[in-house]
Amino acid sequence: MDDFRELLACPACAGALAADWSCAGCGACFETPDGIPNLRVPGDRRTDAVRRFYERVPFPGYAPRDSLQALHARAERNAFARLVNQAIPGDARIAEIGCGTGQMCLYLARADRVIVGADLTRAALLLGAAAARRFRLDRVQFVETDLRRPGLKAGAFDVVYSSGVLHHTPDPRASFASLAQLARPGGTIVLGVYNAFARVPLRLRRLVARLSGFRVIPFDPVLRDRHNEPARREAWLRDQYQHPEEHVHTLAEVQGWFAENRVEYLRAYPSAVLGDEPEALFTPAVDNWRPESWLAQLGWIRALGHEGGLFFTVGRRT
């Protein structure tokens, strides 16, 4: 854990942390139960509601008797996960913000990469840490912290990755501003949030689910695939249909966040350029024509709507 301390910081004042987990700046002291530093300061009511929500059923969870090989195979069936892995250098320092139970952290833990997985839900982090020990991955460190005041060092990371998180915060725009500060100048930010267009099919399914008391949820392929995995099925059901805090966003809105925080927009995934299939995720798209991006997002209703409408935006901090 000592090797990771230089990537962490006091959540109260952003000061450096000593070997005994005290802050050299303000003198605050922190604990590391189960090897997971608790660098979370008290949150607001809405953030605490989200934390308690995930404490009950950590998301996304692990399949019974899961293995590292199975985790890799599962991740690599996803074209985006493969592109992320291919784009990140072998010696990168990576922060995953809102890592949940840590699958992406463990998937990216290759070569000489150093990975910090941060989340505000200790129950989820415990599952991730147990899996890391089981898979003998010692270059991953999980940290309990809140993006509002993160216990991570500003400017310390080559890649900051966050998927499915900011749209569950009370103020996604402010949350992005906090996240962007963690990347070094020239570092890459990968952000996944719900798209306002692509989320429409799930919102219709959610309406049917609520009207039926969640007895009927039509046309959800994830629930169907997890029919024989009750715990993971319940985690998806709660996350997608019963979450206490949810926002949806357009590509233009996220591009605005990027511009406000000196992050150069590179591309979206799926591509916002019609007919484009990115081969190198961390390179600029061929153009950024606003009318074309709106047309592309309409197409995401079909392409992404069956699994919740999550899209990604990639940028480089300047």
KALIN-V64428 format. One record per residue. N is the residue number from 1. RES is the residue in one letter. PSI is psi in whole degrees, 0 to 359 (999 if undefined). BURIAL is 1 if it has 16 or more other ideal C-beta (glycine too) atoms within 10 Angstrom, else 0. D_CENTER is the distance of its C-alpha to the mean C-alpha in Angstrom with 1 decimal. Layout:
BEGIN
N/RES/PSI/BURIAL/D_CENTER
N/RES/PSI/BURIAL/D_CENTER
END
This chain:
BEGIN
1/M/333/0/22.3
2/D/327/0/24.6
3/D/338/0/23.2
4/F/346/1/19.8
5/R/328/1/21.4
6/E/345/0/21.9
7/L/356/1/18.2
8/L/166/1/18.1
9/A/162/1/19.9
10/C/126/1/21.5
11/P/343/1/19.3
12/A/318/1/22.7
13/C/359/0/24.2
14/A/16/1/21.9
15/G/167/1/24.8
16/A/152/0/24.9
17/L/132/1/24.9
18/A/176/0/28.0
19/A/333/0/28.6
20/D/12/0/29.2
21/W/31/1/25.8
22/S/156/0/27.8
23/C/128/1/27.1
24/A/341/0/29.7
25/G/303/0/29.4
26/C/354/0/29.6
27/G/1/0/30.6
28/A/147/1/27.9
29/C/142/0/27.4
30/F/156/1/24.4
31/E/161/0/24.4
32/T/59/0/22.6
33/P/138/0/23.3
34/D/24/0/22.6
35/G/12/0/21.5
36/I/107/1/18.4
37/P/135/1/19.0
38/N/95/1/18.9
39/L/41/1/18.1
40/R/124/1/17.3
41/V/160/0/20.0
42/P/135/0/21.1
43/G/176/1/19.0
44/D/173/0/20.4
45/R/317/0/21.4
46/R/321/0/18.6
47/T/319/1/15.8
48/D/327/0/17.9
49/A/320/0/18.2
50/V/318/1/14.5
51/R/314/1/14.6
52/R/325/0/17.8
53/F/314/1/16.5
54/Y/337/1/13.9
55/E/326/0/16.7
56/R/313/0/18.9
57/V/92/1/16.9
58/P/142/1/13.8
59/F/138/1/11.3
60/P/352/1/11.4
61/G/170/1/14.2
62/Y/145/1/16.5
63/A/152/0/19.5
64/P/138/0/22.9
65/R/37/0/24.2
66/D/153/1/21.1
67/S/164/0/21.6
68/L/320/1/19.9
69/Q/318/0/21.8
70/A/321/0/20.7
71/L/315/1/17.0
72/H/315/1/17.6
73/A/320/0/19.7
74/R/316/0/17.2
75/A/321/1/14.4
76/E/353/0/17.1
77/R/347/0/18.3
78/N/117/0/15.4
79/A/323/0/16.6
80/F/317/1/13.4
81/A/320/1/12.2
82/R/317/0/15.8
83/L/320/1/15.8
84/V/311/1/12.8
85/N/318/1/14.7
86/Q/329/0/18.0
87/A/337/1/17.0
88/I/127/1/15.9
89/P/157/0/19.2
90/G/346/0/20.3
91/D/20/0/20.6
92/A/150/1/17.4
93/R/120/1/15.8
94/I/136/1/12.0
95/A/126/1/9.6
96/E/118/1/6.0
97/I/121/1/5.2
98/G/53/1/4.7
99/C/348/1/5.4
100/G/231/1/7.7
101/T/6/1/10.6
102/G/13/1/9.5
103/Q/317/1/10.5
104/M/321/1/8.6
105/C/313/1/10.0
106/L/326/1/13.2
107/Y/321/1/13.4
108/L/354/1/13.2
109/A/77/1/15.6
110/R/165/0/18.6
111/A/229/0/21.5
112/D/21/0/21.4
113/R/144/1/17.7
114/V/127/1/16.7
115/I/131/1/13.2
116/V/121/1/12.0
117/G/119/1/9.3
118/A/136/1/9.2
119/D/158/1/9.1
120/L/2/1/11.9
121/T/108/1/13.1
122/R/325/1/15.5
123/A/321/0/16.4
124/A/318/1/13.0
125/L/324/1/13.3
126/L/321/1/16.8
127/L/318/1/16.1
128/G/316/1/13.8
129/A/321/1/16.6
130/A/320/0/19.3
131/A/319/1/17.9
132/A/318/1/17.7
133/R/318/0/21.3
134/R/324/0/22.4
135/F/359/1/21.3
136/R/47/0/22.7
137/L/106/1/19.8
138/D/7/0/20.7
139/R/24/1/18.6
140/V/129/1/15.4
141/Q/127/1/15.4
142/F/144/1/13.5
143/V/133/1/13.8
144/E/115/1/14.1
145/T/169/1/13.5
146/D/131/1/12.8
147/L/333/1/11.2
148/R/321/1/14.5
149/R/79/1/16.3
150/P/142/1/14.2
151/G/42/1/16.1
152/L/149/1/15.1
153/K/130/1/17.8
154/A/139/0/17.7
155/G/19/0/18.2
156/A/351/1/17.7
157/F/141/1/15.1
158/D/326/1/15.7
159/V/129/1/12.2
160/V/118/1/9.2
161/Y/132/1/6.0
162/S/119/1/3.0
163/S/124/1/2.9
164/G/29/1/5.1
165/V/305/1/5.3
166/L/328/1/8.0
167/H/355/1/10.3
168/H/11/1/10.7
169/T/154/1/12.0
170/P/327/1/15.8
171/D/87/0/15.8
172/P/324/1/12.9
173/R/313/1/15.2
174/A/324/0/15.8
175/S/321/1/12.3
176/F/320/1/11.8
177/A/321/0/15.1
178/S/317/1/14.0
179/L/318/1/10.9
180/A/329/1/13.3
181/Q/344/1/15.8
182/L/337/1/14.0
183/A/142/1/14.7
184/R/160/0/18.3
185/P/128/0/20.6
186/G/352/0/20.3
187/G/163/1/16.7
188/T/140/1/14.1
189/I/129/1/11.1
190/V/117/1/8.8
191/L/126/1/7.3
192/G/122/1/6.8
193/V/166/1/8.8
194/Y/134/1/11.8
195/N/137/1/14.9
196/A/329/1/18.1
197/F/309/1/20.2
198/A/343/1/18.3
199/R/348/1/17.4
200/V/313/0/21.2
201/P/320/1/22.0
202/L/324/1/19.7
203/R/326/0/21.0
204/L/318/0/24.5
205/R/322/1/23.7
206/R/324/1/22.5
207/L/315/0/25.8
208/V/318/0/27.8
209/A/316/1/26.0
210/R/320/0/26.8
211/L/331/0/30.3
212/S/8/0/30.9
213/G/30/0/29.5
214/F/23/0/26.7
215/R/335/0/29.5
216/V/121/0/28.9
217/I/97/1/25.6
218/P/146/0/26.7
219/F/36/0/25.2
220/D/106/1/21.8
221/P/332/0/21.5
222/V/315/1/18.7
223/L/321/1/20.9
224/R/317/0/23.8
225/D/333/0/22.3
226/R/21/1/21.4
227/H/324/0/24.9
228/N/10/0/25.9
229/E/81/0/22.9
230/P/319/0/23.3
231/A/313/0/20.6
232/R/328/1/17.8
233/R/316/1/19.5
234/E/321/1/19.6
235/A/316/1/15.9
236/W/317/1/15.3
237/L/312/1/18.2
238/R/315/0/17.1
239/D/320/1/13.5
240/Q/332/1/14.9
241/Y/345/1/18.4
242/Q/19/0/18.8
243/H/139/1/16.0
244/P/347/0/17.6
245/E/119/0/15.6
246/E/138/0/14.5
247/H/158/1/14.9
248/V/154/1/15.2
249/H/155/1/15.5
250/T/164/1/17.6
251/L/320/1/17.2
252/A/322/0/20.0
253/E/314/1/18.2
254/V/321/1/15.2
255/Q/325/1/17.8
256/G/319/0/19.6
257/W/317/1/16.8
258/F/310/1/16.8
259/A/322/0/20.6
260/E/337/0/20.7
261/N/24/1/18.8
262/R/47/0/20.6
263/V/121/1/17.9
264/E/126/0/19.7
265/Y/130/1/18.4
266/L/305/1/18.6
267/R/169/1/17.6
268/A/158/1/15.7
269/Y/123/1/14.8
270/P/161/1/16.8
271/S/142/1/19.3
272/A/6/1/20.8
273/V/118/1/24.0
274/L/131/0/26.0
275/G/0/0/26.9
276/D/135/1/24.7
277/E/105/0/22.8
278/P/136/1/20.8
279/E/329/0/21.8
280/A/109/0/20.3
281/L/330/1/16.8
282/F/22/1/17.2
283/T/155/0/20.6
284/P/147/0/21.7
285/A/163/1/22.5
286/V/332/0/26.2
287/D/177/0/26.3
288/N/68/1/24.6
289/W/117/0/27.1
290/R/313/0/26.0
291/P/323/0/28.2
292/E/324/1/26.9
293/S/325/1/23.2
294/W/319/0/24.3
295/L/318/0/26.1
296/A/319/1/23.1
297/Q/327/1/20.9
298/L/322/0/23.8
299/G/336/0/23.6
300/W/341/1/19.9
301/I/317/1/21.4
302/R/319/0/22.9
303/A/325/0/20.4
304/L/344/1/17.2
305/G/335/1/18.8
306/H/341/1/19.5
307/E/30/0/15.9
308/G/346/1/14.6
309/G/28/1/14.5
310/L/130/1/11.0
311/F/162/1/11.7
312/F/146/1/10.5
313/T/133/1/12.2
314/V/133/1/13.1
315/G/168/1/15.1
316/R/128/1/17.1
317/R/131/1/17.9
318/T/999/0/21.7
END
